[in-house]
């Protein structure tokens, strides 16, 4: 009895000590970041001169749509500031900062640099602020020898991989040395949806593979196991510098060390305390790891392999008698099971294909990593390129699996804590072997989801307003997997997802209402892999950047400039589709600018009167009151059933146009939490006062309408679970 009490007291004391240590470490770090010379000047957006040590490689960010314009990509990197001058006052300090530059930053980690820029506050918790560089940075002192050497290896290896076409060639540098610069965003998205995102860059699995390879290699000339472990550890330290000692890499290193300890000692009880020590060490060194989703996933994956893998392997051993095959199945399954609640809590998505996808690619990860690692270290580029050519078909297999598995729908759980709870319940059922309950529950969930998923967009949908965020994207159904697309949204991924869900592979007509980025940036996704007919555009080639981007995307497709009064039609399974162009006029009109972003460009938008069978739709892009009033004066306006509200439901609406249109349903394409206040409360009030039923993508998700004006929305408010 006394022993048990003493043990409980020891555990309680240990827990309290751990909490106090973690709180103290976090508090000290937070205090250092929020109470310093830089923090006192963050609100001033001051011009600064800085001197710093580079901590990470510069990385190009993706092109972003900000409002109606495309924001050019920029490079960013983490640095440790050791001297900074703000408003003429110089201070010596040592704080982490993020540097951002629109021009290329030709620097190497460990290099000391100086430069000038503007100081901003940052939402990134682990840095004291952000500096936007003006001009270029200057080298104060060169990088260390090992960083210079590993950088040359990375550059040479990237160049060799770049010579190999396809997603497989782009994946190799990511798997081998953590260089993801060649990977396209669409490929990364496919990997994420299929549960393979850990393969897009170096993870704990890659460290484990390199460690296993070194343990196997050294056995031929080193007999003592401990000496082999030491040699492996030395190689792993060099590997850290090759892939860069970022928090994720250090996390992977520590988790690999835990796995090595468990494998060498063969005692699971010692591996779990090692995992606990690793967690504590990482959090003490960097408290912000505790709020990093990647940290949680690394811990859960390692814990899953340590706790569940032996039981799963024993269970599979009843039917499978090949040890390697058992390991092939048990490792990804055990890691995925414990990671699932975290994934669902973070993303609200539960992928039912992730375990099969991981099983399909597990065999190829090791050869790609090992052969690529050897190729990276070879000084002879010819031989290195040959090795990459040999493993390219294998790495391409990963891309093929990701592409096909990404097409499978995932379970969408907008209230992500509900999904996490469901996942935890499922794990507990597996733990206590309630196999019948598990089978019945999964079968019932699949049936319900299939029924609910098949209810959208409906078997005979006519019009769908895609959920593309703060932008526009609308599809008119012609039947036989064919549809007219009006605007392409700000993000290719959103538009492609919508068209895939609708099964659209032929687009006889694309209408780009105007060239603002939130209407045209998703165009490449519409064009990719689909048969395209005509493309209609407006007569104002502005903004210039987005106009040129659109022309490059269209390539050999020559767009047609359309004007008021033109009429065309298309056959469909649901009645003739007749399109009348109400705006713009042949000559460009110059209206007084209203407050906001790009009034002149907004008023050049193509406005359409579309009849689909017996349903009539008005869609006017982003036209504002001056253009709306001119359309009213033209005498071409007729009453409609559906109004696609202009400019995301902004306050700039013409009441006379609303009175003439007399819509029964209004669709507003708008992004959740957008900074523009769209849709305006005055616009919503004006519509509701006229008895119009209002649907908006920020609340309802994608919206479909059929011939009877029945509305189906993607989001199921009554339980918040759907296919997606």
N, C-alpha and C positions, 0 to 999 in steps of 0.2 A: 504493500500500500504506500509506504513512504517513498519507495523507489519510483512508483508511478507519479506521485505528486511532484517529486524532484524533477522527473523528466518533463512534466507539463510546465513546471516553472522555468526550466531551461529553455524549452521551446518558446515560451512567452517572452522570456528575456531576450532571446535571439531575434524574435520578430520585432520587438520594440527597438532593439539596437539597429536592426536593418532599416526600420522606418525612420529613425532619427538620422542615420547616416545618409539615407537617400534624400530626406528633407533638407539636411544641412548642405549636401552637395548641390541640390537644385537651387536652394536659396542663395548660396554664394554665387552660382553662375548667373542667376537672374539679377542679382544685385549688381554684378559686374557689368551686365549688358544694359541696365536701365539707369544706372547712376554713374555717369562718366562725362567727360568733356564733349564727346560726340552726341550723347543723348540730350544734352542741354541745348544743342544747336540744330536738332532735327527738324524743328518746325520752320526754320528760316529758309530752307532750300538754298543754303549758302554755297558760294564758290569756294572750293577747297583745293589745297595741294597736299598730296599724300605720298608716303613711302610705305611699302608693304612687301611681305613675302607671299609668293603665290602658293596656294595650297592645293588647287585642283586644276585640271586641264580646262581651257576655255571650251564651252559647248554652245553651238548655235541653237537658239530656240526656234520654235515653229512660227510660221507666219500666222498672225492673229488678226481677227476682224474686230475692230473697236468702233462701234457705231456703224457708220456707213463707209468707213475707210479701212483699207488693209494696212496693218502696221507691219513695217519691214522687220524681218528677223534680226535679232541682235545676239551677240555673244555674251556669256556671263561666266564668272568664275568666283570661287571663294578665295579670299586673301586674309592674311593676318596683318592688320595695320600696326606699325610700330612708331610712326611719326605722322602727324597731321597738322596742317595749318588752316584755321578757319577765321575769317575776318581779321587776318593779320596776326593772330595769336597761334603760336606753335606749341603743341603738346606731345610729349613722348608717352606712349601707352602700348598696350598689346591687346587688341580686340579683333574678333572675327568680323569681316565685312563682306558684302557681295559687290563685285565690280561688274558693270554692264557697259557694253560698247557696241555701237552700230557698225563699226569697222572690225576687221579681223584682229585678234589679239595673238600675236606670235610669241607666246611665252611658254615656259616649262615650269611645272611644280618645283618648288625650292628656290626659284629665281627671285631676286630682289628687284623691285621695280619702283618707279616714281611716275606721277602723272597729275593731271588737273581734271577737275570735274565738279558736278553739282551733287550736294548731299541731300538724300531723301530718307524718310522713314521706310521701314520694310515690314511686311507681314510675316516674314520668315523668323521663326522664334529663336533660331540659333545664331543669328547675326545681330550686330549692334546697329546696322543701318545699311544703306545702299548708296553707291556712288556711280553716277552716270558720267562716263569718261568723255572729256572733250579732247578731240584730236587723238593722238596715239600715246601709249605709255613708253617709258624709257627704261632701259636696263641699268640697274645700279651695280648688280653683281650677278654673275652667271649661275646656273643651277649646279647642284652637286654632281659628282662624277656618275653616280649610279642613276640619277634621274636623267642625265644627258644620254647615258647608254640605253636605258629602257625606252626613252623617247624615240631614239633612232630606230630601235626594234619595232616599236608601235607604228612609226611612219612607214617603214619599209614593208611591214606586214599588211598595213592598210592598203598600200599601193598595189601589192600583189593580189589581195582579195578583190580589189576594185576591178581588176582585169577579168574577173570571173563574173559572168552575167547571172542575173536572177537573185531571188531572195536568199537562196542558200549561200551564195558568196558573201552577201552582206551580213549573214548571221555568224559566219565563222569568226571574224574579229571580236564580235560581242561575246561569243562563247569562250574564246581563248584568252582574250586580254581586256575584256570589258569595254571595247571601243564600239559604240552603237551608232557612230556617225553615218554609216552607210545604210542603216535600216530605215525604210520608209514608214510613215505614220500608219498607213493602211495595214502593213505587215505587223506592226506592233499591236494594233487594235485586234487583228485576227488572233495573235498570240494571247492577248489578254482574255478575249471572249472564250477561247478554247482551253483556258487554264494553263497555258504554257509560258506565261509572261516571265517566269523565272529563268527561261532560257535565252531571253533577249540580251542578257548581260551576265557577267560572272556572278555566280551565287555560291552558296555553300556546297552545292552538288559538284561544281567544277573543282573546288578546292579538295573535296573528298576524292575525286577522280585522280587529280594530280598526285595526291598523297598516296593513294592505292598504287598508282603506277610506279612511284618512286620506291615504295615498299617492295613491290614485285621485282623491280629492276635491281635494287641493291642486294637482294637475297643471293644473287649469283656471285657476288664477290665480298660480301660482308656477312659473317655468320651471326654475330651477336645482334639480337633483336633491338636492344637499347641503342646500339650504335646506328642501326638502320633508321630508327626513329629520329635520332639526332640529325642524320643526313637529310632525311625527309623534311624535318623542321627548317633546316638551312635553305633548302630549295623553296619551301613555302614562303619563307621570308623574302627571298628574291622574287617570287611570284607576286607577292604583295606590291612590291615596287613596280612591277610590270603592269599590273592592272590598276594601280594607284591606291594608296591607303586611305580611301574614303570611309565614312562610317559604315556603309553597307559591306565593304570589303573586310574591314576589321571585324565586323559582326560575323561574317562568313568564316573568317579565320578562326575565331574563338569557337564557333560551333563545330568546325572541323576538328579542332583539337579535342573537343568533348567526344566526338565520334571515334577518334583515334584511341583515346583512353579506354573507351568502352570496348573497342575491338581488341586492343592489345591485352587488356586485363581479363576480358571475357566475363565481367561481373556487372550485371545491370545495376545493382545497388550502388556501385561506386560511380557509375556514369551519371545517375541522377543528381547526386551531390555536386559532381563536376559541372553539370549543366546549371545548377543553382549558383555555383561560384562564378561561372562565366557570365550569367545574367547580372549578378551583383557587381562584378568588375566593370562590365560595359556601362552600366548605369552610373556608377560612381565616376568613371572617367568622363562620360558624356551623358548627363542627366536627360538631355532631350531625346535620347534613344527611347525613353519610356513612353513618349507620345508618338513615336514613329511607327506607322502601320507595318513597315518592313521588318522592324525589330520583332513585333508580335508574331509575324508570320514565320520568321526564322526560328524563334523559340518554339512555336507550336509544331513546326515541321520536324525539328530535332527531337522534341518530346514525343511526337507521334511515332517516329522511327524507333526510339528507345523503348517506349511503353507498349505500343500496339503491334509493331512489326513481328516480334517473336510469336505472339498469340495468333496473328493472321497466318504466319508461316506454318505454324503447327496445324491450324485448321485446314489450310490448303494441302498439307502433306498427306491427308487422307485420300486425296484423289490424284495429286500430282507427285511424281517421284523424281523429278529433276530439280536439284537444289537451285541451280541458276534461274530456272523459270519461276520457282517459288519466290526467290528474292526479287526477280523482275516485277512480280505482281505486288508483293507485300510492301516493298519500300514506298512506291508512289501512293498506294492506297492508304497506308498508315499515315503518311505525311499529309495527304489531302484531307483525311477525315478530321484531324484536329485543326487544320487550317480553315476549314469550311466556315465555322462560326465567325471567325475574324473577317474572312472575305465578305461574307454576307453583311456583317455589321458595317463594314467600310463602304461597300458598293451597292448594297441592296439587291445583289444579283446572285442567284444560285445556279451554277452551271452543272447540268447533269451529264455533260460529256467530258468533263475535265479528267476524271480517272481513266476512262478508256483512252483519251488523247495522250495522257502521260505514259500509259502502258505501251502505246504504239511507238513512242519516240525514245523510250528509256534506253533501248539497246544501242541507239546511234549516238547518244550524247557522249559516251566514253571515247569511242574511236575518233570523233571529231575533235574533242578536247585534247586528247593525247597527241594525235598526229599534228593537229594545229599548233600545239605547244612546241613540239619538236621542230616544225617548220619555221616558227617564229624565231627560234634560237639559232637556226642555220645561217651562216654568213653567206652562203651561195644562193643567190636569188633564183637561179634556174631550178635547182633542186627543190627549193621551198615552193616555187610555183607548181612544180610537178606534184608535190604532195597535196597541195590545195586542190588541184584538178582531180586527184584521186578521191578526196573526201567530199568534193562538192556534191555528187549525187546523193551522198548520205545526208548531208546537211539540207539539201533540197527536199528530202523526204519530210523533214520537220516542217518546212514551209507548206508542203502539200497537205499534211495532216492538219496544220493550223487553219489553212484556207477552207478546208471542207468541214472541219469541226466547228468553225466560227459561224457556219450557216445554220447550225442547230440552235433553236431558240433557248434562251435562258429563262429561268423563273425570276420575274421582276417583283421585288418586295420593297415598295417605296418606304414603308415603315420598317427600316432595316433591323431594328431591335426585335421585331416579330420574327423575321427570318433567322436571326442569330439564335433566338430561343428555340425555334423549330429544329435548327441544326443541332443544338445541344441535346434536345430531347431525343433526336435520332441517334446521336452518339451513345447516350445512356441506354437506349434500347439495344444497340449493338453490343454494348459492354455487358449487359445482363441477358443477352441472347434471346430476346423476344422476337424470334425470326418471323413468326406468323403475323404478329402485330406490324412489324416493319413492312412485310410484303403487302398486307392489306392497305396500309397507310399510303405506301408509294403508288400502288395501283389506283387507289381512290383519287390521290392527288393528280396523277397523270390524266385520268378520265375527266376530272373537273376542269383542269387546265386546258385540255384539248377542246372541251365543249365551250369554255369561256373564250379561248383563243380563236376558235373558229367563228365566233359571233362578231368579230371585228376583222375586216371592215364591213362584213355582210356579203352574202352571195351575189347580190345585184347592186352593189354600191355604184354611185354615179360620180361623186366628187369626194376627194379626200384632201383635207388641209393637213399637211405633214407637220409634225412637231420638230422644227429645226432650230429652236431657241429664238433669239432675237433676230428674226429675219422672216422671209417669205418663201414658201414652197407649196404649190398646190397641184393636184393631179386630177385630170378628167378621164374617166374610164371609157375606152372605146371597145372593150371586150377583146378576147383572144390575146391576153397579156400585152395589150397595146394601150397607150395612154398619152394624152397631151399634158405637158409639164409647163406650168407658169411659175417662173422664178425658181432658183436653185438653192436658196438659203445661204448662210454664212459658212457652213461646215460640210465638206464633201461626205464625211462619215454619216452625218444625220440624214442627208438626202439619199444616199445610197441605201441606208437601212430602211427608209420609208419605201423606196421603189422595190427593194427586194421583198419586203413584207407584202406589198401589193402584187408581186409577181410580174412587174412591168419589164419586158425586155425589148419592146419596140416603142419608139417615141416619134410619131409622124410630125409633131410640131413642138418646138420649145419656144416659149415666149419669155424674153428677158425684159421686164418692164422698164428698167433703167439700169445704169451701171454701178450703183452703190454696192459696196462689198457684201452687205447682208442679203443681197438678191442674186449675186452672180458667182460668189467664191466657190459654191458647191457644184458649179457646172461640170468640172472634170468627172465627178462621180456619176452624173447623168449620162455623160458621153461614153464612159468606160464600159465596154462589153455589151452595148445596146445598139440596135439599128436606129439611126437618126434620119429624120426627114428634113423639114425646113426649120430655120431658126429666125424668129422675128426679133428685131431690136428697134430702139427708139432713134430719133434723129439728132440727139445731143451726145457727142462722144466724150462725155465727162462723167466722173473724174478720169483724168488721163491714165493714171496708174492702173485702175481697175479696168478701164477700156482696153488697154494693151494686154492685160492679163487675160481678159475674155477672148480677145482675138487669137492669142497664142493657144489657148485651150481649144478653140474651134478648129485651128489648123487649116485643113483644106476645105472645111465647110464654109460656104459664103453666106453670111446672114442677109436677110432682107429688111430694109427700113420700111416700116409701115406707117400709114397716116389715117386720119379721120375719114370715115365714109367707106372704107374697104370692107368687103364681106367675103368670107370663105366658109366652106363646110366640109365635114368629114363623116363617113359612114360609121355607125357603131351598132352594137347589138341591142342598144336600148333606145334607139331612135336617132334621127339625124342630129348631128352636132353642128350648129350654125354659130359662127363667130363674127360679130360686128365690131369694128374698131371705132371707138368714140373719141379717142385722143391718142396722140397729139395731132395738131394740124400740120399741113405741109411746111409752112414757114414756122420757125421757132418763135415762140412767144416770150416776152420778157416782162415778168410780173415783179411787183415789189416783193422783196425778200421778207419772210417772216422770221421771228427768232427761232433758232435751232440750226440743224445741220443740213445745209445744201438745199435751200428752198427751190432755186432754179432747176437743179437736177431732179428734185422730187416732182416738180410740175412738168417735167418732160416724160413722165411715166406713161406707158401704154395702158389705156383704160379700155376694157372689153365688156361687151354685152354678149353673153354666151347662153345659147339654148341647147339643153341636153334632153331630147325627148320633149317632155312637158314641163321640165324644170328650167327656170331661167336664173342666171347668175350674173352679178355685176362684180368685176374685179378691176381695181384702179391703181394698183401699185402703191405709190406713196404720194399721189396727187393731193394738193392742199387746196384751201378755199378758192384762190383765184382760178385755178384750172377747173375745179369742180363747178364754179359759177359759169365758166365759159362752156362747159359741157351742157349745163342746163339751158343756156341761151341757144345752143345749137339745135334744140328741138329733137334730138335723137334719143333722149332718155325715155325708157318705158319702165313700168312696174316690174319688179323681179321677185322671185321667191327667196333667193339667198343673196346677201350682201357680204362680200369679202371687204371688211372695213379697211379703208385706206390708212397707210402709215401706222400700222400696228395699233390702231385705236387712239392716235394722238388727239389732242384737244382741237386740232385744226380741221374741222369738218363743216361743210356747208349745209345748213338746215333745209334750204330749198331743194337740194339734191336728195336728201333723205325723204322729204315729203313726196317727191316724184317717184322715187324707187319703191317706196312702201314695202320693204322686205318683211318676210315672216321670220327669217332666221338670219342672224349675223355671226360671222366667223371672224375672230381676231387672232392673228398670228403674232405671238409676243413671247419674249423670254422671261422666265421666272426671275424676279428680283432685279430687273433691268434698271439702269441708273437714270432713265429718261422719264419715269413715271407713267409709262405706257401699260395698259390703256388708261386714258384720262377719265376721271370720275364723271366729268361733264359729258363725255361721249357715251359712257355707259348709261347715264341718266337719260340722255336724249333718246337712245334706242329703246330703253325700257318704257319710257313715257309713250312711245308709239306702239307698245305691245309686242316688240321684237324679242324673240328668244335669243339670248347672247351666249355663245360658246367661245372659249379662249384656250389656246394651247398651253399657257402656263399653268392652268388649273385642270384642264380636261385632257391634256395630251393630244395625240393625233385625233382628228375628227372626221368621221365619214358620214355622208348623206346619201340616201337612196331616193328612188322616184317618188315615194310617198312622203318625203321630207322626214323620214325617221332618222334620228341622230344616234350614232354609236360613237363612244369615246374610248380611248385606250385605257384610261385610268378607271379602275373599279373602286369607287369610294367606299363601298360597303365591306370590302375586305383587303383591298390594296395588293392583290396578288394577280399576276397575269403573265402570259408568255410575252417575250420580247426579243 
